[in-house]
């Protein structure tokens, strides 16, 4: 008769937001039962405050690429966490240029380094992860089983975490980078295994009100076949 419902584990919350609700289904229960339930639930939930103060964003550019598109969405993500975007650097999409930009951040008062590349980071030795290595950092995890957000990488240089953002971070829509960013901002350890475990529940973009991308093509092909027409991909 005593129920407790909470938000999912590691859910990002803001001031004044409800994180759990307790209800007595039958309107009343013996006091001893309520006391036992309260004792069992003691310290079962906690809210971690954001520890990091600010971040620097480095954007790499390619000819005809998106440029600074996405800066506003990333700045809004940081603001929602109570963090400040202290600097945004634009550099050519080359390993050497990005390496130097990462090194320059090390001399600044920045808690977190974010990298957004003009071209998709689709390999563990692509421009961005390799630039981090050459700057003296290391890669903790490349890729994540969350869609959208597959092309994220997480690393560190010195005492600072480095998050290589997937291209979908240019949109304010929820993606895998949000899950990693909020944990890092709160000072929680995020390991390669932690990111691997995000795969359960990690399919974010298929919702009941949005059909699968292939559904329309299948219907179109079936219609064409029924009409005796030939469809080509």
CORNORTA-V139006 format. One record per pair of residues at least 24 apart in sequence whose ideal C-beta (glycine too) atoms are under 7 Angstrom apart, sorted by the first residue. I is the first residue (numbers start at 1). J is the second residue. Records with the same first field share a line. If there is no record, write none. Layout:
BEGIN
I: J ; J
END
This chain:
BEGIN
1: 25 ; 26 ; 29
2: 29 ; 33 ; 34 ; 37
4: 41
6: 45
10: 179 ; 183
12: 182
13: 47
19: 45 ; 47
20: 45
48: 186 ; 188
49: 186
50: 81 ; 82 ; 83 ; 185 ; 186
51: 186 ; 187
52: 83 ; 111 ; 112 ; 185
53: 83 ; 84 ; 111
54: 83 ; 84 ; 86 ; 110 ; 111
55: 83 ; 85 ; 110 ; 111 ; 112 ; 114
56: 86 ; 87 ; 105 ; 108 ; 110 ; 113 ; 114
57: 85 ; 88 ; 114 ; 116
58: 89 ; 91 ; 98 ; 101 ; 102 ; 113 ; 115
59: 88 ; 90 ; 116
60: 91 ; 92 ; 93 ; 98 ; 117 ; 118 ; 127
61: 90 ; 92 ; 93 ; 118
62: 93 ; 118 ; 119
65: 118
66: 118 ; 170
69: 170
70: 116 ; 169 ; 170
73: 169 ; 170 ; 171 ; 172
74: 114 ; 116 ; 169
76: 172
77: 178 ; 181
81: 182 ; 185
83: 185
86: 110
93: 117 ; 118 ; 119 ; 127
94: 127
95: 127 ; 130 ; 131 ; 134
98: 127 ; 128 ; 131
99: 131 ; 134 ; 135
102: 131 ; 132 ; 135 ; 157
103: 135
106: 157 ; 158
111: 160
112: 160 ; 161 ; 184
113: 160 ; 162
114: 163 ; 165
115: 162 ; 164 ; 165
116: 165 ; 169
120: 151 ; 167
121: 151 ; 153 ; 164
122: 151
128: 164
129: 153 ; 164
132: 157 ; 162
137: 162
140: 192
141: 192 ; 195
144: 176 ; 195 ; 198
145: 196 ; 198 ; 199 ; 202
146: 176 ; 179 ; 198 ; 199 ; 202 ; 204
147: 202 ; 203 ; 204 ; 205
148: 175 ; 176 ; 204 ; 205
149: 175 ; 176 ; 177
152: 176 ; 177 ; 180
154: 180 ; 190 ; 195
174: 204
175: 204
176: 202
END
